[in-house]
């Protein structure tokens, strides 16, 4: 289970604190297109950030790379992320589609709420009670050493995370 502890924090803080004109509140690497354009943060903003984190966990890298915060903001506002299937070919198509929907540039085209997104990715998640999350590669290493049960999988399934077998995670 992924727990994001600062969902909406930029919106809450922004409503309580006045900032300098032209400043940005948040982490540029995980900013939504609307934040990059200086627009208000919404629920869709959090869905985008969650999609970014899931993309990064599955692909082994962020959809956008930049040497500067402004570069990240520009890419979030204008660049299309590489299809997840290109960077992680073993990702099940419905999971890749769910993540790419979360990364839509237009907020209205993203998942309507977090529950819808959760339901779309739930079939590919680790079994409940299999741990508190963490890096996919670290969890797969534990699965190699301790067996599939360490990942919450039945003993006959082998080590899988989000529907991917160990050999498919880059």
N, C-alpha and C positions, 0 to 999 in steps of 0.2 A: 504494500500500500504506500503510495506517495503522499506525504503530508507537506504542503507548502504553508509555511508559517507566516508569510508576509503577503498573502493574497489581499490585494486592494490597499496595501499600506501606502503606496504612492498617492492614491486618491485621498485617503484619510489625512495623511500628513499635509498634502497640498491644500486641503480645505482649512487647515488649522494654522498654517504658516505662510507668510507671504515670501515669495522668492524673488530674486533679481530677474529683471527682464532678460530673456535669452538664456536663462539657466535651465537645466534639465534635472528632474528629480527621479531617480531610479537607476537601474543598471543598463547602460546602453546595449550590452550584448543580448539582453532579454527584453528589450523594449518592443512594444507593438508599433505597427505602422502609424496608428493614430497618435501615440505618444511622441514618436519621432517627428510628427508634423505639428506638435504643440497642442494637440486636441485633448479633451478630457478623457481620463481613464474610466473604463466601464468594466462590467463583467466580461465582455468580449476581450478586453485587454488581458485579463487573468487567464482566459482560455488560450490565447495566443502564447503567453509565457509558458504555460504548462505544455503546450504543443512543442515549443522549442526545446524544453527539457527532455521530453520523450523522444523527439527526433535525435537529440544529441546522445541519449542513452542507447538508442537502437543503431545509429549510424557510426557512433564512435567519434563524432565531431559535430560541431555546430553547423547549421545550414549556411551560415554566413561567417566569413573570417575578415578581420580588419585589424590594422595596427593602431587605429585611433577610435575613440568614442564616437566622433562625428562620422567616421566611416561605417560603423555599425548602424547608426541611426539612418544614414542614407540608404544602406542596403535594406533595412527593415521597411523603409518607406517605398522603395522602388524595385528592388531585385526579387525575382521569383526564386524560392529555394529549389535546389536540385531535387528531383523526385527521390524519395526515400529509397525506392527500389534500386536506384543506381548505386547508392552507397552501401546498402545492405540488402543484397538480392534475396536473401532468405526470409525477409520479413513477409508475413502473410499479407496478401493484397488488401483485405478489409482493414487490417491494422494500419497499413501504410496510408490508405485512403482516409481513415479517421484522423491520423496525425496531420495529413496535408490539409484536411478541412479546418483543423484548428489553426493552421498557418495561413489561411486566406487573408489577403490584404484588406478586403472590405469586411468590417466587423459583422455586418448583417449576413455574410456568407459563412461565418464560423458556426460552431455548435451553438444552439440557442441558450444553453445553460450547461453547467458543469455536470449535472446528472446525465444528460444526453451523451456527453463526451465519455463519461465514466462507463456507461452502458455499452458504448461502441468498442471500447478497449478491454472491457472486463473479461471476455473469453480468452484473452491472451496474457492475462496477468498471472503472477505467481499465486499459488493456493493461499487462502487466508491462513494466518498463523505460521507462515513459513519464514517469517523474519520481518525486520523493520525496514527492509529496502536496502539501498546502498548501490554501489557500482556493479553493473551487470557482469563485468569480467571477474571481479572479486567473488561474486556469488557463484559464478560458474566454476571458478577454481575450488571453492568450498564443495561444490557438487562433485567435482572430480575426486577430491580427497575423502569426503565423507559419504559419498553416494547420493543418488537422486533425492532421497528423503530430506537431505539438507536444503533442497530447493522447494520442498513441499510436493514433489512429484511422486507418484506411485513408483515402487522399485522397478517395474518393468518398462517405464517410459524413458529413462535416461534423463540427463540434465537438460532442461529446457527453461528458457526465460522468454516471456512474451511470445510463445510459440516457436521460438528459434532453438535449434539444437546448438550445442557448444561450438561445433565446427562452422556454424553460420554467422557467429558473432565476430565482428572485426575489431 
